[in-house]
């Protein structure tokens, strides 16, 4: 699925997607299958875009502060 997601992001055509999937041992990939995968990825992307932006930023900021904070002894 990661390969399909990457092809989706890069705007790969159905024909090119079929060629890539053949490299992974998948002999046939219909345009319907590509469309379904694209629809699922569209839904996931919209859900990600609609998430609260602070949720991930707070977590990463806190982690970054811990990594970069000066070491205090006896605190």
Secondary structure in CASP SS format (residue, H / E / C, confidence):
PFRMAT SS
TARGET T0000
AUTHOR 0000-0000-0000
METHOD secondary structure of the structure
MODEL  1
X C 1.00
X H 1.00
X H 1.00
X H 1.00
X H 1.00
X H 1.00
X H 1.00
X H 1.00
X H 1.00
X H 1.00
X C 1.00
X C 1.00
X C 1.00
X H 1.00
X H 1.00
X H 1.00
X H 1.00
X H 1.00
X H 1.00
X H 1.00
X H 1.00
X H 1.00
X H 1.00
X C 1.00
X C 1.00
X C 1.00
X C 1.00
X C 1.00
X C 1.00
X C 1.00
X H 1.00
X H 1.00
X H 1.00
X H 1.00
X H 1.00
X H 1.00
X H 1.00
X H 1.00
X H 1.00
X H 1.00
X H 1.00
X H 1.00
X H 1.00
X H 1.00
X H 1.00
X H 1.00
X H 1.00
X H 1.00
X H 1.00
X C 1.00
X C 1.00
X C 1.00
X H 1.00
X H 1.00
X H 1.00
X H 1.00
X H 1.00
X H 1.00
X H 1.00
X H 1.00
X H 1.00
X H 1.00
X H 1.00
X H 1.00
X H 1.00
X H 1.00
X H 1.00
X H 1.00
X C 1.00
X C 1.00
X C 1.00
X C 1.00
X C 1.00
X C 1.00
X C 1.00
END
